[in-house]
Amino acid sequence: MQAKAFISQSALQHNIAQAKNFAPQSKIVAMVKANAYGHHIEHIEPLLTQADLLAVSELFEVKRLRQFSDKPILLLSGVYSAKELDQAQQLDCIVVLHAIEQLPIIANSRQKLTIWIKVDTGMHRLGLTPKQYQQAVETLAQSPHINIQVVMSHFACADETDHPMNAQQLEVFNQLEIHAKKSMANSAMLMSNPGTHFDYVRPGIMLYGVSPFAMPDAQLKAAMQLQAPVLAVRQLEAGEAVGYGATFVADKPTTLATIGIGYGDGYPRHMKNGAPVSIAGKLCQLAGRVSMDLITVDVGNASVNIGDQATLWGDNNTPVELLAQYADTTAYELITGVSARVNFSSAP
Ligand SMILES: *Cc1c(COP(=O)(O)O)cnc(C)c1O
């Protein structure tokens, strides 16, 4: 009785259609890094077929993705040696130039190569400085094989719509001399700021039906439902404690269900008491510490039976954005963290 993740194909379909509604003039780069934000590449067909481009972080992710798609693939980390450049070209991918040290490798390409240049407009993680960008453009003008398709940048505070850095970064970007297409927006900007859409938008989290902001958004449909079976049911008396460290003590007689999922499956150990768990459609509460294979849930006076399915996140009672608050993290981390022990399948 393994934990299961169901990936809704109609939800993925809906979310990419929503991305197109938000940015009808822009091409869509579907961010499918980290095995499609933990949804598994083999279960996200609507995104693979409907995006204009796909993007991943690492060369080995490109290799795997190529088995599922002939679409253009953007390699976000770019290449660090002539050998990697060669592999990238064999996989027919578009390479991001984000560090000036990568420039000679790209400039020496002996085959046709399409690149995106990433400029650091203030996040200070990846990207050329505006000055290095100028230098790269001048150098690459001597390289007839290189096509600079897009100049991109990434926002540091996109999920805080009023943050002053957003306007500052946009200003830096708008001052660059760009003779290529442009790309800045992630999901948060795609959904909140049309002034950042430009030619290519780069949605990730929203495609999986998860809001980039802290609260669930009715315009999106959660693609992942994480479920696990009830393995045992017992009655608790007032004063009886539950689980490691006895961190939950019943304050009145209640029913406790033990569910077959834990931090070994990617349900975080620091999920707090009271986190919502849905059992046979009824809203119940996590009670006691999460163990490796098990959680315990206070089901009150609901009738719950061994074999009933609990939904940990992804139904109306259990939006993953809310679970993230109970775990002091983001929904991004929860969905990408579901482990290999969980059985994934596509659902309608
Ligand atoms: C992951 C990523 C995105 C997508 O961000 P979301 O917040 O998931 O929409 C966009 N751009 C870059 C460069 C990324 O690495």
The ligand as a Tripos MOL2 file, in Angstrom:
@<TRIPOS>MOLECULE
LIG
   15    15     1     0     0
SMALL
NO_CHARGES

@<TRIPOS>ATOM
      1 C1         12.8600   28.1710  -12.5590 C.3       1 LIG1
      2 C2         12.9580   29.3960  -13.3560 C.ar      1 LIG1
      3 C3         11.8240   30.0910  -13.7780 C.ar      1 LIG1
      4 C4         10.4290   29.7110  -13.3580 C.3       1 LIG1
      5 O1         10.0840   30.2660  -12.1230 O.3       1 LIG1
      6 P1          8.6330   30.0490  -11.4870 P.3       1 LIG1
      7 O2          8.6370   30.9050  -10.2960 O.co2     1 LIG1
      8 O3          8.5480   28.5930  -11.1430 O.co2     1 LIG1
      9 O4          7.6620   30.4350  -12.5280 O.co2     1 LIG1
     10 C5         11.9980   31.1660  -14.6360 C.ar      1 LIG1
     11 N1         13.2300   31.5610  -15.0240 N.ar      1 LIG1
     12 C6         14.3460   30.9300  -14.6000 C.ar      1 LIG1
     13 C7         15.6640   31.4090  -15.0540 C.3       1 LIG1
     14 C8         14.2570   29.8360  -13.7540 C.ar      1 LIG1
     15 O5         15.3670   29.2260  -13.3490 O.3       1 LIG1
@<TRIPOS>BOND
     1     1     2 1
     2     2     3 ar
     3     2    14 ar
     4     3     4 1
     5     3    10 ar
     6     4     5 1
     7     5     6 1
     8     6     7 2
     9     6     8 1
    10     6     9 1
    11    10    11 ar
    12    11    12 ar
    13    12    13 1
    14    12    14 ar
    15    14    15 1
@<TRIPOS>SUBSTRUCTURE
     1 LIG1         1 GROUP 0 **** ****
